Amino acid sequence: MLRDEIFPSIAARNIKGYRGAELFIREEDDEMEFVTLLRFDSLDAVKKFAGSDETRPVIFPGVEKLLTRMEPARHYRLAI
């Protein structure tokens, strides 16, 4: 779903400063953890994607019922 629907729909929004997405998966006991990394040039670009509350995760319709829990979104700057 992420690869075939969600990531392409994010790219199709043509948000200036959006640089792509990656998916990380980890299995532990009877759970599967998914971490998505979306890259943006600036916090302004993040807000264009997520809205004014950039800590609120952006969940696409139909996905919430598949999740047992969700963490707040976190933002990092690239340190070179």
C-alpha positions in Angstrom: 0.0 0.0 0.0 2.8 2.4 0.9 4.9 1.7 -2.2 2.0 1.4 -4.7 -0.5 4.0 -3.4 0.6 6.3 -0.6 4.2 7.3 -1.6 3.1 8.0 -5.3 0.1 10.1 -4.0 2.5 12.2 -1.9 4.8 12.7 -4.8 1.8 13.7 -7.0 1.1 16.6 -4.7 4.2 18.3 -6.1 5.1 20.0 -2.9 8.0 22.3 -3.4 10.9 20.9 -1.2 9.6 17.3 -1.0 12.6 15.0 -1.7 11.2 11.5 -1.4 10.3 8.8 1.1 11.7 5.6 2.6 10.2 2.8 4.6 11.9 0.9 7.4 10.4 -2.2 8.9 11.2 -4.1 12.0 9.7 -7.3 13.3 9.6 -7.9 17.1 7.7 -10.7 18.8 4.2 -10.6 17.3 4.3 -7.0 16.0 5.6 -5.4 12.9 6.9 -1.8 13.2 6.9 0.6 10.3 8.9 3.8 10.2 8.5 6.1 7.3 11.1 8.8 6.5 9.9 11.6 4.3 12.6 14.1 3.3 11.9 17.8 2.9 14.1 20.9 2.3 12.5 22.9 5.1 9.9 23.0 7.9 7.8 25.1 5.7 7.7 22.3 3.1 6.7 19.9 6.0 3.9 22.2 6.9 2.6 22.3 3.3 2.5 18.5 3.5 1.2 18.0 7.1 -0.6 21.2 7.9 0.0 23.7 10.6 0.5 21.0 13.3 3.5 19.2 11.9 3.6 16.8 14.9 0.3 15.2 13.9 1.0 12.1 11.8 -0.5 12.2 8.3 -2.5 9.0 8.0 -4.2 8.2 4.7 -7.8 6.9 4.6 -8.2 3.3 5.4 -4.8 2.9 7.0 -5.7 3.8 10.6 -7.7 0.6 11.0 -4.5 -1.4 10.3 -2.5 0.3 13.1 -2.4 -0.7 16.7 -0.7 2.5 17.8 1.0 5.6 16.3 3.8 7.9 17.5 3.8 11.7 17.0 5.7 12.8 14.0 9.3 14.0 14.7 11.5 16.2 12.6 15.2 16.3 12.3 17.7 18.6 10.5 20.5 17.0 8.4 23.8 17.4 10.2 26.7 17.4 7.8 
